[in-house]
Amino acid sequence: MFARWPGEPPPAPREEVVVVRPGYVHTHGYYRWHRGHYAWVRGHYVRERPGWVWRDGAWQSRDGHWEYRRGGWHR
């Protein structure tokens, strides 16, 4: 059985080469918790949304474990 939540923080994010692409925003890669270990998910490009700002997700320490809050669009 695998732990639902990690007890240790994720490793440092990996370096990604980001090329500016007009009309697109790069969502940075992150570690997800999968079957008892951290697995890297590469960043990707999404179309810009006028009037909106993309905020990347982040890991947070909470009640003795780590939780990931997903990124998304914000006004």
PDB file of N, H, CA, C and O in Angstrom:
ATOM      1  N   MET A   1       0.853  -1.184   0.000  1.00  0.00           N
ATOM      2  CA  MET A   1       0.000   0.000   0.000  1.00  0.00           C
ATOM      3  C   MET A   1       0.892   1.239   0.000  1.00  0.00           C
ATOM      4  O   MET A   1       1.919   1.280   0.677  1.00  0.00           O
ATOM      5  N   PHE A   2       0.490   2.226  -0.757  1.00  0.00           N
ATOM      6  H   PHE A   2      -0.344   2.192  -1.307  1.00  0.00           H
ATOM      7  CA  PHE A   2       1.282   3.447  -0.873  1.00  0.00           C
ATOM      8  C   PHE A   2       0.687   4.554  -0.015  1.00  0.00           C
ATOM      9  O   PHE A   2      -0.526   4.623   0.189  1.00  0.00           O
ATOM     10  N   ALA A   3       1.571   5.424   0.487  1.00  0.00           N
ATOM     11  H   ALA A   3       2.556   5.368   0.321  1.00  0.00           H
ATOM     12  CA  ALA A   3       1.110   6.557   1.283  1.00  0.00           C
ATOM     13  C   ALA A   3       0.349   7.531   0.396  1.00  0.00           C
ATOM     14  O   ALA A   3       0.795   7.864  -0.703  1.00  0.00           O
ATOM     15  N   ARG A   4      -0.791   7.981   0.874  1.00  0.00           N
ATOM     16  H   ARG A   4      -1.154   7.712   1.766  1.00  0.00           H
ATOM     17  CA  ARG A   4      -1.587   8.935   0.090  1.00  0.00           C
ATOM     18  C   ARG A   4      -0.885  10.282  -0.004  1.00  0.00           C
ATOM     19  O   ARG A   4      -0.928  10.932  -1.048  1.00  0.00           O
ATOM     20  N   TRP A   5      -0.247  10.699   1.065  1.00  0.00           N
ATOM     21  H   TRP A   5      -0.212  10.171   1.913  1.00  0.00           H
ATOM     22  CA  TRP A   5       0.441  11.990   1.099  1.00  0.00           C
ATOM     23  C   TRP A   5       1.903  11.776   1.455  1.00  0.00           C
ATOM     24  O   TRP A   5       2.206  10.954   2.320  1.00  0.00           O
ATOM     25  N   PRO A   6       2.807  12.485   0.820  1.00  0.00           N
ATOM     26  CA  PRO A   6       4.219  12.358   1.183  1.00  0.00           C
ATOM     27  C   PRO A   6       4.519  13.034   2.519  1.00  0.00           C
ATOM     28  O   PRO A   6       3.931  14.061   2.861  1.00  0.00           O
ATOM     29  N   GLY A   7       5.443  12.437   3.262  1.00  0.00           N
ATOM     30  H   GLY A   7       5.921  11.603   2.984  1.00  0.00           H
ATOM     31  CA  GLY A   7       5.869  13.017   4.531  1.00  0.00           C
ATOM     32  C   GLY A   7       7.072  13.929   4.372  1.00  0.00           C
ATOM     33  O   GLY A   7       7.387  14.708   5.271  1.00  0.00           O
ATOM     34  N   GLU A   8       7.738  13.839   3.243  1.00  0.00           N
ATOM     35  H   GLU A   8       7.481  13.206   2.512  1.00  0.00           H
ATOM     36  CA  GLU A   8       8.913  14.662   2.947  1.00  0.00           C
ATOM     37  C   GLU A   8       8.601  15.611   1.797  1.00  0.00           C
ATOM     38  O   GLU A   8       7.779  15.295   0.937  1.00  0.00           O
ATOM     39  N   PRO A   9       9.258  16.783   1.776  1.00  0.00           N
ATOM     40  CA  PRO A   9       9.014  17.712   0.667  1.00  0.00           C
ATOM     41  C   PRO A   9       9.534  17.154  -0.648  1.00  0.00           C
ATOM     42  O   PRO A   9      10.380  16.260  -0.655  1.00  0.00           O
ATOM     43  N   PRO A  10       9.030  17.679  -1.765  1.00  0.00           N
ATOM     44  CA  PRO A  10       9.509  17.211  -3.073  1.00  0.00           C
ATOM     45  C   PRO A  10      10.928  17.686  -3.330  1.00  0.00           C
ATOM     46  O   PRO A  10      11.391  18.629  -2.689  1.00  0.00           O
ATOM     47  N   PRO A  11      11.629  17.039  -4.268  1.00  0.00           N
ATOM     48  CA  PRO A  11      12.961  17.522  -4.659  1.00  0.00           C
ATOM     49  C   PRO A  11      12.844  18.917  -5.284  1.00  0.00           C
ATOM     50  O   PRO A  11      11.749  19.384  -5.601  1.00  0.00           O
ATOM     51  N   ALA A  12      13.985  19.560  -5.451  1.00  0.00           N
ATOM     52  H   ALA A  12      14.874  19.182  -5.194  1.00  0.00           H
ATOM     53  CA  ALA A  12      14.003  20.864  -6.122  1.00  0.00           C
ATOM     54  C   ALA A  12      13.487  20.691  -7.545  1.00  0.00           C
ATOM     55  O   ALA A  12      13.763  19.675  -8.183  1.00  0.00           O
ATOM     56  N   PRO A  13      12.733  21.681  -8.054  1.00  0.00           N
ATOM     57  CA  PRO A  13      12.238  21.569  -9.429  1.00  0.00           C
ATOM     58  C   PRO A  13      13.377  21.428 -10.429  1.00  0.00           C
ATOM     59  O   PRO A  13      14.467  21.961 -10.223  1.00  0.00           O
ATOM     60  N   ARG A  14      13.119  20.716 -11.499  1.00  0.00           N
ATOM     61  H   ARG A  14      12.233  20.283 -11.666  1.00  0.00           H
ATOM     62  CA  ARG A  14      14.114  20.557 -12.562  1.00  0.00           C
ATOM     63  C   ARG A  14      14.177  21.824 -13.404  1.00  0.00           C
ATOM     64  O   ARG A  14      13.201  22.569 -13.504  1.00  0.00           O
ATOM     65  N   GLU A  15      15.331  22.054 -14.002  1.00  0.00           N
ATOM     66  H   GLU A  15      16.123  21.449 -13.920  1.00  0.00           H
ATOM     67  CA  GLU A  15      15.488  23.185 -14.912  1.00  0.00           C
ATOM     68  C   GLU A  15      14.788  22.845 -16.225  1.00  0.00           C
ATOM     69  O   GLU A  15      14.927  21.734 -16.737  1.00  0.00           O
ATOM     70  N   GLU A  16      14.049  23.786 -16.759  1.00  0.00           N
ATOM     71  H   GLU A  16      13.936  24.689 -16.344  1.00  0.00           H
ATOM     72  CA  GLU A  16      13.380  23.606 -18.044  1.00  0.00           C
ATOM     73  C   GLU A  16      13.736  24.778 -18.949  1.00  0.00           C
ATOM     74  O   GLU A  16      13.794  25.924 -18.502  1.00  0.00           O
ATOM     75  N   VAL A  17      13.969  24.488 -20.196  1.00  0.00           N
ATOM     76  H   VAL A  17      13.921  23.557 -20.559  1.00  0.00           H
ATOM     77  CA  VAL A  17      14.227  25.540 -21.173  1.00  0.00           C
ATOM     78  C   VAL A  17      12.871  26.073 -21.624  1.00  0.00           C
ATOM     79  O   VAL A  17      12.038  25.333 -22.145  1.00  0.00           O
ATOM     80  N   VAL A  18      12.668  27.372 -21.414  1.00  0.00           N
ATOM     81  H   VAL A  18      13.346  27.974 -20.991  1.00  0.00           H
ATOM     82  CA  VAL A  18      11.408  27.989 -21.784  1.00  0.00           C
ATOM     83  C   VAL A  18      11.678  28.998 -22.893  1.00  0.00           C
ATOM     84  O   VAL A  18      12.457  29.936 -22.721  1.00  0.00           O
ATOM     85  N   VAL A  19      11.034  28.795 -24.019  1.00  0.00           N
ATOM     86  H   VAL A  19      10.401  28.033 -24.159  1.00  0.00           H
ATOM     87  CA  VAL A  19      11.165  29.689 -25.164  1.00  0.00           C
ATOM     88  C   VAL A  19       9.892  30.527 -25.215  1.00  0.00           C
ATOM     89  O   VAL A  19       8.787  29.989 -25.145  1.00  0.00           O
ATOM     90  N   VAL A  20      10.048  31.846 -25.337  1.00  0.00           N
ATOM     91  H   VAL A  20      10.946  32.283 -25.394  1.00  0.00           H
ATOM     92  CA  VAL A  20       8.875  32.715 -25.416  1.00  0.00           C
ATOM     93  C   VAL A  20       8.118  32.411 -26.701  1.00  0.00           C
ATOM     94  O   VAL A  20       8.690  32.425 -27.791  1.00  0.00           O
ATOM     95  N   ARG A  21       6.847  32.139 -26.562  1.00  0.00           N
ATOM     96  H   ARG A  21       6.382  32.127 -25.677  1.00  0.00           H
ATOM     97  CA  ARG A  21       5.973  31.857 -27.711  1.00  0.00           C
ATOM     98  C   ARG A  21       4.796  32.828 -27.649  1.00  0.00           C
ATOM     99  O   ARG A  21       3.922  32.678 -26.795  1.00  0.00           O
ATOM    100  N   PRO A  22       4.759  33.817 -28.534  1.00  0.00           N
ATOM    101  CA  PRO A  22       3.652  34.782 -28.512  1.00  0.00           C
ATOM    102  C   PRO A  22       2.304  34.068 -28.528  1.00  0.00           C
ATOM    103  O   PRO A  22       2.070  33.148 -29.311  1.00  0.00           O
ATOM    104  N   GLY A  23       1.426  34.524 -27.636  1.00  0.00           N
ATOM    105  H   GLY A  23       1.616  35.271 -26.999  1.00  0.00           H
ATOM    106  CA  GLY A  23       0.093  33.933 -27.558  1.00  0.00           C
ATOM    107  C   GLY A  23      -0.004  32.733 -26.640  1.00  0.00           C
ATOM    108  O   GLY A  23      -1.079  32.151 -26.494  1.00  0.00           O
ATOM    109  N   TYR A  24       1.115  32.349 -26.012  1.00  0.00           N
ATOM    110  H   TYR A  24       1.988  32.821 -26.131  1.00  0.00           H
ATOM    111  CA  TYR A  24       1.121  31.181 -25.127  1.00  0.00           C
ATOM    112  C   TYR A  24       1.797  31.495 -23.796  1.00  0.00           C
ATOM    113  O   TYR A  24       2.612  32.413 -23.698  1.00  0.00           O
ATOM    114  N   VAL A  25       1.447  30.724 -22.786  1.00  0.00           N
ATOM    115  H   VAL A  25       0.786  29.979 -22.866  1.00  0.00           H
ATOM    116  CA  VAL A  25       2.059  30.795 -21.457  1.00  0.00           C
ATOM    117  C   VAL A  25       2.659  29.424 -21.172  1.00  0.00           C
ATOM    118  O   VAL A  25       2.048  28.400 -21.477  1.00  0.00           O
ATOM    119  N   HIS A  26       3.850  29.403 -20.590  1.00  0.00           N
ATOM    120  H   HIS A  26       4.347  30.235 -20.343  1.00  0.00           H
ATOM    121  CA  HIS A  26       4.465  28.124 -20.216  1.00  0.00           C
ATOM    122  C   HIS A  26       4.077  27.791 -18.787  1.00  0.00           C
ATOM    123  O   HIS A  26       4.320  28.583 -17.876  1.00  0.00           O
ATOM    124  N   THR A  27       3.476  26.624 -18.583  1.00  0.00           N
ATOM    125  H   THR A  27       3.279  25.981 -19.322  1.00  0.00           H
ATOM    126  CA  THR A  27       3.185  26.143 -17.229  1.00  0.00           C
ATOM    127  C   THR A  27       4.390  25.317 -16.813  1.00  0.00           C
ATOM    128  O   THR A  27       4.755  24.352 -17.485  1.00  0.00           O
ATOM    129  N   HIS A  28       4.997  25.696 -15.716  1.00  0.00           N
ATOM    130  H   HIS A  28       4.701  26.479 -15.170  1.00  0.00           H
ATOM    131  CA  HIS A  28       6.233  25.042 -15.292  1.00  0.00           C
ATOM    132  C   HIS A  28       5.977  23.619 -14.809  1.00  0.00           C
ATOM    133  O   HIS A  28       4.897  23.294 -14.317  1.00  0.00           O
ATOM    134  N   GLY A  29       6.990  22.789 -14.962  1.00  0.00           N
ATOM    135  H   GLY A  29       7.868  23.053 -15.362  1.00  0.00           H
ATOM    136  CA  GLY A  29       6.893  21.408 -14.510  1.00  0.00           C
ATOM    137  C   GLY A  29       6.811  21.331 -12.995  1.00  0.00           C
ATOM    138  O   GLY A  29       7.094  22.304 -12.297  1.00  0.00           O
ATOM    139  N   TYR A  30       6.425  20.174 -12.499  1.00  0.00           N
ATOM    140  H   TYR A  30       6.195  19.384 -13.067  1.00  0.00           H
ATOM    141  CA  TYR A  30       6.274  19.971 -11.059  1.00  0.00           C
ATOM    142  C   TYR A  30       6.404  18.480 -10.746  1.00  0.00           C
ATOM    143  O   TYR A  30       6.319  17.632 -11.635  1.00  0.00           O
ATOM    144  N   TYR A  31       6.607  18.186  -9.482  1.00  0.00           N
ATOM    145  H   TYR A  31       6.676  18.875  -8.760  1.00  0.00           H
ATOM    146  CA  TYR A  31       6.611  16.793  -9.038  1.00  0.00           C
ATOM    147  C   TYR A  31       5.209  16.440  -8.559  1.00  0.00           C
ATOM    148  O   TYR A  31       4.578  17.209  -7.834  1.00  0.00           O
ATOM    149  N   ARG A  32       4.729  15.270  -8.972  1.00  0.00           N
ATOM    150  H   ARG A  32       5.242  14.645  -9.561  1.00  0.00           H
ATOM    151  CA  ARG A  32       3.476  14.754  -8.432  1.00  0.00           C
ATOM    152  C   ARG A  32       3.807  13.540  -7.579  1.00  0.00           C
ATOM    153  O   ARG A  32       4.841  12.900  -7.766  1.00  0.00           O
ATOM    154  N   TRP A  33       2.941  13.236  -6.664  1.00  0.00           N
ATOM    155  H   TRP A  33       2.100  13.756  -6.512  1.00  0.00           H
ATOM    156  CA  TRP A  33       3.103  12.071  -5.797  1.00  0.00           C
ATOM    157  C   TRP A  33       2.393  10.907  -6.463  1.00  0.00           C
ATOM    158  O   TRP A  33       1.182  10.952  -6.678  1.00  0.00           O
ATOM    159  N   HIS A  34       3.152   9.853  -6.792  1.00  0.00           N
ATOM    160  H   HIS A  34       4.135   9.816  -6.617  1.00  0.00           H
ATOM    161  CA  HIS A  34       2.587   8.733  -7.539  1.00  0.00           C
ATOM    162  C   HIS A  34       3.134   7.421  -6.990  1.00  0.00           C
ATOM    163  O   HIS A  34       4.337   7.164  -7.044  1.00  0.00           O
ATOM    164  N   ARG A  35       2.243   6.605  -6.466  1.00  0.00           N
ATOM    165  H   ARG A  35       1.266   6.814  -6.422  1.00  0.00           H
ATOM    166  CA  ARG A  35       2.609   5.269  -5.967  1.00  0.00           C
ATOM    167  C   ARG A  35       3.784   5.286  -4.985  1.00  0.00           C
ATOM    168  O   ARG A  35       4.687   4.453  -5.057  1.00  0.00           O
ATOM    169  N   GLY A  36       3.749   6.239  -4.084  1.00  0.00           N
ATOM    170  H   GLY A  36       3.015   6.916  -4.026  1.00  0.00           H
ATOM    171  CA  GLY A  36       4.740   6.265  -3.017  1.00  0.00           C
ATOM    172  C   GLY A  36       6.039   6.979  -3.328  1.00  0.00           C
ATOM    173  O   GLY A  36       6.982   6.909  -2.540  1.00  0.00           O
ATOM    174  N   HIS A  37       6.112   7.672  -4.470  1.00  0.00           N
ATOM    175  H   HIS A  37       5.346   7.728  -5.110  1.00  0.00           H
ATOM    176  CA  HIS A  37       7.322   8.446  -4.760  1.00  0.00           C
ATOM    177  C   HIS A  37       6.971   9.648  -5.641  1.00  0.00           C
ATOM    178  O   HIS A  37       5.894   9.710  -6.234  1.00  0.00           O
ATOM    179  N   TYR A  38       7.901  10.596  -5.710  1.00  0.00           N
ATOM    180  H   TYR A  38       8.776  10.546  -5.228  1.00  0.00           H
ATOM    181  CA  TYR A  38       7.707  11.774  -6.546  1.00  0.00           C
ATOM    182  C   TYR A  38       8.055  11.447  -7.990  1.00  0.00           C
ATOM    183  O   TYR A  38       9.068  10.802  -8.258  1.00  0.00           O
ATOM    184  N   ALA A  39       7.224  11.888  -8.910  1.00  0.00           N
ATOM    185  H   ALA A  39       6.401  12.412  -8.692  1.00  0.00           H
ATOM    186  CA  ALA A  39       7.446  11.694 -10.338  1.00  0.00           C
ATOM    187  C   ALA A  39       7.364  13.064 -11.014  1.00  0.00           C
ATOM    188  O   ALA A  39       6.440  13.833 -10.749  1.00  0.00           O
ATOM    189  N   TRP A  40       8.323  13.368 -11.882  1.00  0.00           N
ATOM    190  H   TRP A  40       9.074  12.744 -12.097  1.00  0.00           H
ATOM    191  CA  TRP A  40       8.370  14.661 -12.554  1.00  0.00           C
ATOM    192  C   TRP A  40       7.353  14.729 -13.691  1.00  0.00           C
ATOM    193  O   TRP A  40       7.230  13.799 -14.488  1.00  0.00           O
ATOM    194  N   VAL A  41       6.626  15.844 -13.752  1.00  0.00           N
ATOM    195  H   VAL A  41       6.726  16.600 -13.105  1.00  0.00           H
ATOM    196  CA  VAL A  41       5.687  16.132 -14.838  1.00  0.00           C
ATOM    197  C   VAL A  41       6.236  17.363 -15.550  1.00  0.00           C
ATOM    198  O   VAL A  41       6.354  18.430 -14.948  1.00  0.00           O
ATOM    199  N   ARG A  42       6.572  17.216 -16.835  1.00  0.00           N
ATOM    200  H   ARG A  42       6.476  16.350 -17.324  1.00  0.00           H
ATOM    201  CA  ARG A  42       7.151  18.335 -17.581  1.00  0.00           C
ATOM    202  C   ARG A  42       6.147  19.468 -17.769  1.00  0.00           C
ATOM    203  O   ARG A  42       4.938  19.250 -17.832  1.00  0.00           O
ATOM    204  N   GLY A  43       6.681  20.680 -17.856  1.00  0.00           N
ATOM    205  H   GLY A  43       7.664  20.857 -17.804  1.00  0.00           H
ATOM    206  CA  GLY A  43       5.841  21.829 -18.147  1.00  0.00           C
ATOM    207  C   GLY A  43       5.392  21.795 -19.598  1.00  0.00           C
ATOM    208  O   GLY A  43       5.921  21.027 -20.400  1.00  0.00           O
ATOM    209  N   HIS A  44       4.426  22.619 -19.928  1.00  0.00           N
ATOM    210  H   HIS A  44       3.996  23.243 -19.276  1.00  0.00           H
ATOM    211  CA  HIS A  44       3.938  22.685 -21.299  1.00  0.00           C
ATOM    212  C   HIS A  44       3.358  24.072 -21.565  1.00  0.00           C
ATOM    213  O   HIS A  44       3.221  24.886 -20.653  1.00  0.00           O
ATOM    214  N   TYR A  45       3.024  24.323 -22.808  1.00  0.00           N
ATOM    215  H   TYR A  45       3.135  23.661 -23.549  1.00  0.00           H
ATOM    216  CA  TYR A  45       2.467  25.612 -23.195  1.00  0.00           C
ATOM    217  C   TYR A  45       0.949  25.530 -23.288  1.00  0.00           C
ATOM    218  O   TYR A  45       0.391  24.537 -23.755  1.00  0.00           O
ATOM    219  N   VAL A  46       0.289  26.601 -22.830  1.00  0.00           N
ATOM    220  H   VAL A  46       0.742  27.408 -22.450  1.00  0.00           H
ATOM    221  CA  VAL A  46      -1.159  26.730 -22.972  1.00  0.00           C
ATOM    222  C   VAL A  46      -1.440  28.090 -23.602  1.00  0.00           C
ATOM    223  O   VAL A  46      -0.673  29.037 -23.425  1.00  0.00           O
ATOM    224  N   ARG A  47      -2.534  28.177 -24.331  1.00  0.00           N
ATOM    225  H   ARG A  47      -3.156  27.408 -24.474  1.00  0.00           H
ATOM    226  CA  ARG A  47      -2.902  29.441 -24.969  1.00  0.00           C
ATOM    227  C   ARG A  47      -3.209  30.501 -23.919  1.00  0.00           C
ATOM    228  O   ARG A  47      -3.850  30.226 -22.905  1.00  0.00           O
ATOM    229  N   GLU A  48      -2.738  31.723 -24.184  1.00  0.00           N
ATOM    230  H   GLU A  48      -2.217  31.946 -25.008  1.00  0.00           H
ATOM    231  CA  GLU A  48      -3.054  32.836 -23.291  1.00  0.00           C
ATOM    232  C   GLU A  48      -4.561  33.058 -23.247  1.00  0.00           C
ATOM    233  O   GLU A  48      -5.293  32.746 -24.187  1.00  0.00           O
ATOM    234  N   ARG A  49      -4.991  33.609 -22.119  1.00  0.00           N
ATOM    235  H   ARG A  49      -4.397  33.863 -21.356  1.00  0.00           H
ATOM    236  CA  ARG A  49      -6.391  33.989 -21.957  1.00  0.00           C
ATOM    237  C   ARG A  49      -6.400  35.465 -21.582  1.00  0.00           C
ATOM    238  O   ARG A  49      -6.052  35.804 -20.451  1.00  0.00           O
ATOM    239  N   PRO A  50      -6.784  36.349 -22.490  1.00  0.00           N
ATOM    240  CA  PRO A  50      -6.788  37.781 -22.185  1.00  0.00           C
ATOM    241  C   PRO A  50      -7.545  38.087 -20.892  1.00  0.00           C
ATOM    242  O   PRO A  50      -8.655  37.602 -20.677  1.00  0.00           O
ATOM    243  N   GLY A  51      -6.926  38.897 -20.040  1.00  0.00           N
ATOM    244  H   GLY A  51      -6.024  39.292 -20.214  1.00  0.00           H
ATOM    245  CA  GLY A  51      -7.545  39.257 -18.765  1.00  0.00           C
ATOM    246  C   GLY A  51      -7.295  38.261 -17.652  1.00  0.00           C
ATOM    247  O   GLY A  51      -7.748  38.472 -16.527  1.00  0.00           O
ATOM    248  N   TRP A  52      -6.581  37.174 -17.940  1.00  0.00           N
ATOM    249  H   TRP A  52      -6.213  37.003 -18.854  1.00  0.00           H
ATOM    250  CA  TRP A  52      -6.300  36.133 -16.956  1.00  0.00           C
ATOM    251  C   TRP A  52      -4.797  35.976 -16.797  1.00  0.00           C
ATOM    252  O   TRP A  52      -4.033  36.303 -17.705  1.00  0.00           O
ATOM    253  N   VAL A  53      -4.370  35.472 -15.634  1.00  0.00           N
ATOM    254  H   VAL A  53      -4.991  35.207 -14.897  1.00  0.00           H
ATOM    255  CA  VAL A  53      -2.959  35.213 -15.342  1.00  0.00           C
ATOM    256  C   VAL A  53      -2.833  33.757 -14.894  1.00  0.00           C
ATOM    257  O   VAL A  53      -3.616  33.282 -14.072  1.00  0.00           O
ATOM    258  N   TRP A  54      -1.847  33.060 -15.439  1.00  0.00           N
ATOM    259  H   TRP A  54      -1.210  33.446 -16.107  1.00  0.00           H
ATOM    260  CA  TRP A  54      -1.598  31.674 -15.023  1.00  0.00           C
ATOM    261  C   TRP A  54      -0.754  31.676 -13.760  1.00  0.00           C
ATOM    262  O   TRP A  54       0.266  32.362 -13.703  1.00  0.00           O
ATOM    263  N   ARG A  55      -1.162  30.918 -12.744  1.00  0.00           N
ATOM    264  H   ARG A  55      -1.991  30.360 -12.790  1.00  0.00           H
ATOM    265  CA  ARG A  55      -0.370  30.719 -11.532  1.00  0.00           C
ATOM    266  C   ARG A  55      -0.029  29.238 -11.449  1.00  0.00           C
ATOM    267  O   ARG A  55      -0.910  28.378 -11.461  1.00  0.00           O
ATOM    268  N   ASP A  56       1.278  28.957 -11.365  1.00  0.00           N
ATOM    269  H   ASP A  56       1.993  29.656 -11.355  1.00  0.00           H
ATOM    270  CA  ASP A  56       1.720  27.570 -11.245  1.00  0.00           C
ATOM    271  C   ASP A  56       1.277  26.992  -9.912  1.00  0.00           C
ATOM    272  O   ASP A  56       1.047  27.721  -8.947  1.00  0.00           O
ATOM    273  N   GLY A  57       1.163  25.678  -9.874  1.00  0.00           N
ATOM    274  H   GLY A  57       1.350  25.086 -10.658  1.00  0.00           H
ATOM    275  CA  GLY A  57       0.830  24.990  -8.636  1.00  0.00           C
ATOM    276  C   GLY A  57       2.012  25.014  -7.681  1.00  0.00           C
ATOM    277  O   GLY A  57       3.116  25.416  -8.049  1.00  0.00           O
ATOM    278  N   ALA A  58       1.766  24.576  -6.442  1.00  0.00           N
ATOM    279  H   ALA A  58       0.870  24.249  -6.143  1.00  0.00           H
ATOM    280  CA  ALA A  58       2.819  24.588  -5.430  1.00  0.00           C
ATOM    281  C   ALA A  58       2.547  23.533  -4.364  1.00  0.00           C
ATOM    282  O   ALA A  58       1.398  23.223  -4.049  1.00  0.00           O
ATOM    283  N   TRP A  59       3.623  22.993  -3.821  1.00  0.00           N
ATOM    284  H   TRP A  59       4.557  23.245  -4.077  1.00  0.00           H
ATOM    285  CA  TRP A  59       3.537  22.065  -2.698  1.00  0.00           C
ATOM    286  C   TRP A  59       3.492  22.866  -1.402  1.00  0.00           C
ATOM    287  O   TRP A  59       4.168  23.886  -1.269  1.00  0.00           O
ATOM    288  N   GLN A  60       2.676  22.388  -0.434  1.00  0.00           N
ATOM    289  H   GLN A  60       2.127  21.560  -0.542  1.00  0.00           H
ATOM    290  CA  GLN A  60       2.562  23.034   0.860  1.00  0.00           C
ATOM    291  C   GLN A  60       2.618  21.983   1.961  1.00  0.00           C
ATOM    292  O   GLN A  60       2.074  20.887   1.825  1.00  0.00           O
ATOM    293  N   SER A  61       3.282  22.336   3.043  1.00  0.00           N
ATOM    294  H   SER A  61       3.725  23.226   3.153  1.00  0.00           H
ATOM    295  CA  SER A  61       3.303  21.468   4.216  1.00  0.00           C
ATOM    296  C   SER A  61       2.007  21.710   4.992  1.00  0.00           C
ATOM    297  O   SER A  61       1.620  22.850   5.249  1.00  0.00           O
ATOM    298  N   ARG A  62       1.342  20.598   5.361  1.00  0.00           N
ATOM    299  H   ARG A  62       1.657  19.672   5.152  1.00  0.00           H
ATOM    300  CA  ARG A  62       0.067  20.731   6.065  1.00  0.00           C
ATOM    301  C   ARG A  62      -0.153  19.531   6.977  1.00  0.00           C
ATOM    302  O   ARG A  62      -0.174  18.389   6.516  1.00  0.00           O
ATOM    303  N   ASP A  63      -0.315  19.786   8.249  1.00  0.00           N
ATOM    304  H   ASP A  63      -0.298  20.713   8.624  1.00  0.00           H
ATOM    305  CA  ASP A  63      -0.621  18.734   9.232  1.00  0.00           C
ATOM    306  C   ASP A  63       0.326  17.544   9.155  1.00  0.00           C
ATOM    307  O   ASP A  63      -0.116  16.397   9.235  1.00  0.00           O
ATOM    308  N   GLY A  64       1.626  17.800   9.001  1.00  0.00           N
ATOM    309  H   GLY A  64       1.985  18.731   8.936  1.00  0.00           H
ATOM    310  CA  GLY A  64       2.613  16.735   9.021  1.00  0.00           C
ATOM    311  C   GLY A  64       2.831  16.013   7.701  1.00  0.00           C
ATOM    312  O   GLY A  64       3.564  15.026   7.655  1.00  0.00           O
ATOM    313  N   HIS A  65       2.209  16.487   6.631  1.00  0.00           N
ATOM    314  H   HIS A  65       1.613  17.289   6.669  1.00  0.00           H
ATOM    315  CA  HIS A  65       2.440  15.888   5.313  1.00  0.00           C
ATOM    316  C   HIS A  65       2.473  16.998   4.262  1.00  0.00           C
ATOM    317  O   HIS A  65       2.287  18.171   4.585  1.00  0.00           O
ATOM    318  N   TRP A  66       2.709  16.624   3.017  1.00  0.00           N
ATOM    319  H   TRP A  66       2.860  15.670   2.755  1.00  0.00           H
ATOM    320  CA  TRP A  66       2.800  17.592   1.923  1.00  0.00           C
ATOM    321  C   TRP A  66       1.648  17.401   0.959  1.00  0.00           C
ATOM    322  O   TRP A  66       1.300  16.276   0.598  1.00  0.00           O
ATOM    323  N   GLU A  67       1.053  18.528   0.542  1.00  0.00           N
ATOM    324  H   GLU A  67       1.336  19.441   0.835  1.00  0.00           H
ATOM    325  CA  GLU A  67      -0.056  18.501  -0.406  1.00  0.00           C
ATOM    326  C   GLU A  67       0.269  19.420  -1.580  1.00  0.00           C
ATOM    327  O   GLU A  67       0.925  20.449  -1.416  1.00  0.00           O
ATOM    328  N   TYR A  68      -0.191  19.040  -2.745  1.00  0.00           N
ATOM    329  H   TYR A  68      -0.724  18.204  -2.878  1.00  0.00           H
ATOM    330  CA  TYR A  68       0.030  19.854  -3.941  1.00  0.00           C
ATOM    331  C   TYR A  68      -1.237  20.601  -4.293  1.00  0.00           C
ATOM    332  O   TYR A  68      -2.307  20.006  -4.419  1.00  0.00           O
ATOM    333  N   ARG A  69      -1.111  21.916  -4.453  1.00  0.00           N
ATOM    334  H   ARG A  69      -0.242  22.399  -4.351  1.00  0.00           H
ATOM    335  CA  ARG A  69      -2.235  22.734  -4.913  1.00  0.00           C
ATOM    336  C   ARG A  69      -2.016  23.004  -6.390  1.00  0.00           C
ATOM    337  O   ARG A  69      -1.009  23.602  -6.771  1.00  0.00           O
ATOM    338  N   ARG A  70      -2.942  22.573  -7.218  1.00  0.00           N
ATOM    339  H   ARG A  70      -3.760  22.087  -6.909  1.00  0.00           H
ATOM    340  CA  ARG A  70      -2.807  22.695  -8.675  1.00  0.00           C
ATOM    341  C   ARG A  70      -2.793  24.147  -9.127  1.00  0.00           C
ATOM    342  O   ARG A  70      -3.372  25.027  -8.490  1.00  0.00           O
ATOM    343  N   GLY A  71      -2.113  24.368 -10.246  1.00  0.00           N
ATOM    344  H   GLY A  71      -1.643  23.652 -10.764  1.00  0.00           H
ATOM    345  CA  GLY A  71      -2.098  25.680 -10.841  1.00  0.00           C
ATOM    346  C   GLY A  71      -3.387  25.934 -11.624  1.00  0.00           C
ATOM    347  O   GLY A  71      -4.207  25.036 -11.816  1.00  0.00           O
ATOM    348  N   GLY A  72      -3.540  27.174 -12.066  1.00  0.00           N
ATOM    349  H   GLY A  72      -2.874  27.904 -11.910  1.00  0.00           H
ATOM    350  CA  GLY A  72      -4.733  27.488 -12.841  1.00  0.00           C
ATOM    351  C   GLY A  72      -4.780  28.954 -13.220  1.00  0.00           C
ATOM    352  O   GLY A  72      -3.892  29.736 -12.880  1.00  0.00           O
ATOM    353  N   TRP A  73      -5.822  29.299 -13.922  1.00  0.00           N
ATOM    354  H   TRP A  73      -6.543  28.664 -14.198  1.00  0.00           H
ATOM    355  CA  TRP A  73      -6.027  30.673 -14.389  1.00  0.00           C
ATOM    356  C   TRP A  73      -6.730  31.490 -13.307  1.00  0.00           C
ATOM    357  O   TRP A  73      -7.639  31.006 -12.632  1.00  0.00           O
ATOM    358  N   HIS A  74      -6.281  32.754 -13.156  1.00  0.00           N
ATOM    359  H   HIS A  74      -5.543  33.147 -13.704  1.00  0.00           H
ATOM    360  CA  HIS A  74      -6.873  33.683 -12.188  1.00  0.00           C
ATOM    361  C   HIS A  74      -7.077  35.041 -12.843  1.00  0.00           C
ATOM    362  O   HIS A  74      -6.275  35.463 -13.677  1.00  0.00           O
ATOM    363  N   ARG A  75      -8.120  35.704 -12.473  1.00  0.00           N
ATOM    364  H   ARG A  75      -8.771  35.361 -11.796  1.00  0.00           H
ATOM    365  CA  ARG A  75      -8.391  37.063 -12.990  1.00  0.00           C
ATOM    366  C   ARG A  75      -7.556  38.067 -12.262  1.00  0.00           C
ATOM    367  O   ARG A  75      -7.638  39.262 -12.548  1.00  0.00           O
TER     368      ARG A  75
END
